[in-house]
Amino acid sequence: MLDAPFPASDDLLLDAYSRAVTAAVARVGPSVVHVATRRGPGGGSGSGVVISPDGLVLTNAHVVAGAEALEATAPDGRRFPARLLGQDRATDIAVLRAEAQGPLPAAELGESARLRVGQVAIAIGNPLGFANTVTAGIVSATGRALPSRGGWPVEDLIQTDAALNPGNSGGALADSAGRVIGIATAVIMGAQGLCFAVAADTARLVLSQVLRFGRVRRAVLGIAVEKVAVAGRLARAAGVDGQGFGARIMRVVPDGPAAAAGLAEGDVILSIDGVATTGADALLRALGGERVGVPSDIVALRGGEVKQVQVVPAERGGAG
């Protein structure tokens, strides 16, 4: 019996999942650069994602912190200097300009608000110096928060089990369509399958403010939140009928604005000055710089009862 002929196309050897992942990598991979930093006699490295042909690059603020010089290396080996346009340590996002000759392959920023737990997540970066390393997993959760060195929590994080390692920081987390849904930022050392990325919607917000103002000015309440479902009758009682979700407080920063106003862990924030807060991403968007120092009315749920409080947001430190 003759052996079956070898398939004429590699596509025939791939199942649907493999085809989706390889297509996404082909789309995003050329846009993921290695970012090298020089700090005095030493240096460091991480990853970055080119998001416009003229060289705008998203990376992590902690990758470029204290850097005296920056250099980006494309997957094809081209090297070019880069300069810092602005950073926001509160969200761990920095914006660079890669000064390349000619256009660069650019990735598309997706809409992280539409993410669903369980969908495919593909990480591309330069872990431990291994260029353009690809790992894949799923979106494990959305709207996570982690404490930062400055005390304020970093919010609106995507949790994934796509493996990340030192050097992945600033790299791409993409969906199966090849859209960047997050910028890789952190792992929990000693844990397995607990990796995090800054949501694309948050990165887009930082990008727009850096390009417009050169910095990010943001109001904060001093809380970490997560997205939770809200019963329709409770939403109607609070005057926010139809939103379906709220932002449950997971942690309150001592002496912060929320603590001063009497908000507590477990409270579910439904709106701020009439703007629905359906999760960490919506709360971040609602807390623009114009709210700093301005009393704001918050509608929240506590134990099934509607609670109305007034909070005076502070300005979040670590920006600029």
C-alpha positions as CSV (number, residue, x, y, z in Angstrom):
1,M,0.0,0.0,0.0
2,L,1.4,3.3,-1.0
3,D,1.8,6.1,1.6
4,A,-0.6,9.0,1.3
5,P,0.9,11.9,-0.6
6,F,2.3,14.7,1.5
7,P,-0.1,17.7,1.6
8,A,0.7,20.4,-0.9
9,S,0.0,23.1,1.6
10,D,1.1,23.3,5.3
11,D,-2.4,24.7,6.0
12,L,-3.8,21.2,5.6
13,L,-1.7,20.1,8.6
14,L,-3.1,22.7,10.9
15,D,-6.3,22.6,12.8
16,A,-8.5,25.6,13.2
17,Y,-6.9,26.7,16.4
18,S,-3.4,26.5,14.9
19,R,-4.4,28.4,11.8
20,A,-5.9,31.2,14.0
21,V,-2.8,31.4,16.1
22,T,-0.3,31.3,13.2
23,A,-2.3,33.9,11.3
24,A,-2.4,36.2,14.4
25,V,1.3,35.9,14.9
26,A,2.0,36.7,11.3
27,R,-0.1,39.8,11.6
28,V,1.3,41.1,15.0
29,G,4.8,39.6,15.1
30,P,6.5,42.1,12.7
31,S,5.3,44.9,14.9
32,V,6.9,43.7,18.2
33,V,10.3,45.2,18.8
34,H,13.0,44.6,21.3
35,V,13.6,47.7,23.5
36,A,17.1,48.2,24.9
37,T,17.8,50.8,27.6
38,R,21.0,52.3,28.9
39,R,21.3,53.4,32.5
40,G,24.8,54.5,33.4
41,P,27.3,51.7,33.0
42,G,24.4,49.1,32.8
43,G,21.2,48.7,31.0
44,G,18.1,46.6,30.6
45,S,15.7,45.4,28.0
46,G,12.1,44.6,27.3
47,S,9.6,44.6,24.4
48,G,7.4,47.2,22.6
49,V,4.6,47.2,20.1
50,V,4.7,49.5,17.0
51,I,1.2,50.9,16.6
52,S,1.7,53.4,13.7
53,P,3.9,53.3,10.6
54,D,5.7,56.5,11.7
55,G,7.2,54.7,14.7
56,L,4.8,55.2,17.7
57,V,5.6,52.4,20.2
58,L,3.8,51.3,23.3
59,T,5.8,49.7,26.1
60,N,5.9,49.6,29.9
61,A,6.9,52.5,32.0
62,H,9.0,50.2,34.1
63,V,10.9,49.1,31.1
64,V,12.1,52.6,30.3
65,A,12.3,54.0,33.8
66,G,15.5,56.0,34.4
67,A,16.8,55.2,30.9
68,E,19.4,57.6,29.5
69,A,19.1,56.2,26.0
70,L,16.7,53.9,24.2
71,E,17.1,51.6,21.1
72,A,14.5,49.6,19.3
73,T,15.3,46.5,17.3
74,A,12.8,45.2,14.7
75,P,12.3,41.5,14.1
76,D,14.2,41.8,10.8
77,G,17.3,43.0,12.6
78,R,17.1,46.7,11.9
79,R,18.1,48.9,14.8
80,F,17.1,52.5,15.4
81,P,17.2,55.0,18.3
82,A,14.0,55.7,20.2
83,R,12.9,58.6,22.4
84,L,10.5,58.8,25.2
85,L,7.4,60.9,24.4
86,G,5.7,60.3,27.8
87,Q,4.8,57.7,30.4
88,D,2.2,57.0,33.0
89,R,3.7,54.9,35.8
90,A,0.1,54.6,37.3
91,T,-0.9,52.3,34.4
92,D,2.7,51.2,33.6
93,I,2.4,52.5,30.0
94,A,5.0,54.5,28.1
95,V,4.9,55.9,24.6
96,L,8.1,56.0,22.5
97,R,9.0,57.3,19.0
98,A,11.2,54.9,17.1
99,E,13.2,57.0,14.7
100,A,13.4,54.6,11.8
101,Q,14.0,55.5,8.2
102,G,10.8,54.7,6.4
103,P,7.5,53.2,7.7
104,L,7.4,50.3,10.2
105,P,4.9,47.4,10.3
106,A,2.2,48.5,12.7
107,A,-0.2,46.5,14.8
108,E,-3.9,47.3,15.3
109,L,-5.1,48.1,18.8
110,G,-8.3,46.2,19.6
111,E,-11.1,47.0,22.0
112,S,-10.4,45.3,25.3
113,A,-13.9,46.2,26.7
114,R,-15.3,43.5,24.4
115,L,-13.1,40.7,25.7
116,R,-14.6,37.5,27.0
117,V,-13.1,35.2,29.5
118,G,-12.0,32.1,27.8
119,Q,-11.1,33.6,24.4
120,V,-7.7,33.0,22.9
121,A,-4.8,35.2,24.1
122,I,-1.4,35.2,22.3
123,A,1.7,36.8,23.8
124,I,4.6,38.0,21.6
125,G,7.8,39.4,23.1
126,N,11.4,39.0,23.8
127,P,11.7,37.0,27.1
128,L,15.2,36.6,28.5
129,G,16.6,37.8,25.1
130,F,14.8,35.2,23.0
131,A,13.5,37.4,20.2
132,N,9.9,37.1,19.0
133,T,8.9,34.3,21.3
134,V,5.2,33.3,21.1
135,T,3.1,31.8,23.8
136,A,-0.6,31.2,23.8
137,G,-3.4,30.7,26.3
138,I,-6.7,32.2,27.2
139,V,-8.1,35.3,28.8
140,S,-8.4,34.2,32.4
141,A,-10.1,37.3,33.7
142,T,-10.6,41.0,33.0
143,G,-10.6,44.1,35.1
144,R,-8.0,42.8,37.6
145,A,-6.0,45.1,39.8
146,L,-2.5,44.8,41.3
147,P,-0.7,46.9,43.9
148,S,2.1,49.2,42.6
149,R,5.2,50.5,44.2
150,G,3.5,53.9,44.6
151,G,0.7,52.4,46.7
152,W,-2.1,53.1,44.2
153,P,-3.4,50.0,42.5
154,V,-2.8,49.4,38.8
155,E,-6.2,48.7,37.4
156,D,-8.0,47.3,34.3
157,L,-5.5,44.5,33.8
158,I,-6.1,41.4,31.7
159,Q,-5.2,38.2,33.4
160,T,-4.0,35.4,31.1
161,D,-2.2,32.1,31.3
162,A,-0.2,32.8,28.2
163,A,3.3,32.4,29.7
164,L,5.2,35.7,30.3
165,N,8.8,36.0,31.5
166,P,11.3,38.9,32.1
167,G,11.7,40.6,28.8
168,N,8.1,40.1,27.7
169,S,7.2,43.4,29.5
170,G,5.9,45.9,26.9
171,G,5.1,43.2,24.4
172,A,1.8,42.3,22.7
173,L,-1.1,40.3,24.0
174,A,-3.2,39.7,20.9
175,D,-6.5,38.0,20.1
176,S,-7.0,35.4,17.5
177,A,-7.7,38.1,14.8
178,G,-4.3,39.6,15.4
179,R,-5.5,42.7,17.2
180,V,-3.5,43.9,20.2
181,I,-5.8,43.6,23.3
182,G,-3.1,44.3,25.9
183,I,0.4,45.3,26.7
184,A,2.2,42.7,28.8
185,T,3.2,44.0,32.2
186,A,3.6,41.6,35.1
187,V,3.9,38.1,36.4
188,I,3.5,36.8,39.9
189,M,6.7,35.1,40.8
190,G,6.3,31.6,42.1
191,A,2.8,31.2,40.6
192,Q,2.0,29.4,37.4
193,G,-0.3,30.7,34.8
194,L,-0.9,34.1,36.5
195,C,0.3,36.8,34.0
196,F,-1.1,40.2,33.4
197,A,-1.4,42.8,30.6
198,V,-2.6,46.4,30.6
199,A,-5.9,46.5,28.7
200,A,-5.7,48.1,25.2
201,D,-8.4,50.6,26.0
202,T,-6.3,51.9,28.9
203,A,-3.2,52.0,26.7
204,R,-5.2,53.9,24.1
205,L,-6.3,56.5,26.7
206,V,-2.7,57.0,27.9
207,L,-1.5,57.3,24.3
208,S,-4.0,60.0,23.4
209,Q,-3.1,62.1,26.5
210,V,0.6,61.7,26.0
211,L,0.3,62.8,22.3
212,R,-1.9,65.7,23.3
213,F,-0.4,66.9,26.5
214,G,2.9,65.1,26.9
215,R,1.7,63.6,30.2
216,V,-1.3,62.0,31.8
217,R,-3.3,63.8,34.5
218,R,-5.9,61.6,36.2
219,A,-8.2,61.7,39.1
220,V,-8.3,58.7,41.5
221,L,-10.5,57.5,44.3
222,G,-7.9,55.3,46.0
223,I,-9.6,52.0,45.3
224,A,-9.1,48.8,43.4
225,V,-12.2,47.4,41.7
226,E,-13.5,44.5,39.7
227,K,-16.4,44.1,37.3
228,V,-19.5,42.3,38.7
229,A,-23.0,41.7,37.5
230,V,-25.8,43.8,39.1
231,A,-29.4,42.7,39.4
232,G,-31.7,44.7,37.2
233,R,-34.0,45.7,40.1
234,L,-31.0,47.1,42.1
235,A,-29.8,49.0,39.0
236,R,-33.3,50.5,38.5
237,A,-33.5,51.5,42.2
238,A,-30.2,53.3,41.8
239,G,-31.4,55.1,38.7
240,V,-29.0,53.3,36.3
241,D,-31.4,50.9,34.7
242,G,-30.0,48.7,32.0
243,Q,-26.3,48.8,32.7
244,G,-26.1,45.3,34.1
245,F,-22.7,45.7,35.7
246,G,-20.9,47.7,38.4
247,A,-17.4,48.1,39.9
248,R,-17.0,46.3,43.2
249,I,-14.4,47.7,45.5
250,M,-11.8,45.1,46.3
251,R,-9.4,47.3,48.2
252,V,-9.4,50.8,49.7
253,V,-6.2,52.8,50.0
254,P,-6.0,54.1,53.6
255,D,-6.4,57.9,53.8
256,G,-7.5,58.0,50.2
257,P,-10.5,59.9,48.8
258,A,-12.8,56.9,48.9
259,A,-11.8,56.0,52.5
260,A,-12.5,59.6,53.6
261,A,-16.0,59.4,52.0
262,G,-16.8,56.2,53.8
263,L,-16.7,53.8,50.9
264,A,-15.6,50.3,51.9
265,E,-14.6,47.0,50.4
266,G,-17.6,45.2,48.9
267,D,-19.4,48.3,47.9
268,V,-20.4,48.3,44.2
269,I,-20.0,51.6,42.4
270,L,-22.7,52.1,39.8
271,S,-22.1,55.6,38.7
272,I,-20.1,58.8,39.2
273,D,-21.8,62.1,38.5
274,G,-24.4,60.1,36.4
275,V,-21.8,58.3,34.3
276,A,-22.3,54.5,34.6
277,T,-19.3,52.6,35.9
278,T,-19.6,49.1,34.5
279,G,-16.1,48.0,35.6
280,A,-12.5,49.2,36.1
281,D,-12.2,50.4,32.5
282,A,-15.3,52.6,32.7
283,L,-14.2,54.0,36.1
284,L,-10.8,54.9,34.6
285,R,-12.4,56.7,31.7
286,A,-14.8,58.5,34.0
287,L,-11.9,59.8,36.2
288,G,-10.4,62.3,33.9
289,G,-8.0,65.0,35.1
290,E,-10.8,67.6,35.1
291,R,-12.3,65.8,38.2
292,V,-9.2,66.4,40.4
293,G,-10.3,68.3,43.5
294,V,-13.9,68.6,42.3
295,P,-16.6,67.0,44.5
296,S,-18.2,64.0,42.7
297,D,-21.5,62.2,43.5
298,I,-21.2,58.4,43.6
299,V,-24.1,56.0,43.6
300,A,-23.1,52.6,45.1
301,L,-24.7,49.4,46.5
302,R,-24.0,48.2,49.9
303,G,-25.7,45.0,51.1
304,G,-28.4,45.4,48.5
305,E,-29.2,49.0,49.5
306,V,-28.5,52.1,47.5
307,K,-25.9,54.4,49.0
308,Q,-25.1,57.9,47.8
309,V,-21.8,59.6,48.8
310,Q,-19.8,62.6,47.7
311,V,-16.1,62.0,47.0
312,V,-13.3,64.6,46.2
313,P,-10.9,62.7,43.8
314,A,-7.2,63.3,44.2
315,E,-4.6,63.5,41.5
316,R,-2.8,60.3,40.9
317,G,0.9,60.5,41.4
318,G,3.5,58.9,39.2
319,A,2.4,60.4,35.9
320,G,4.7,62.3,33.6
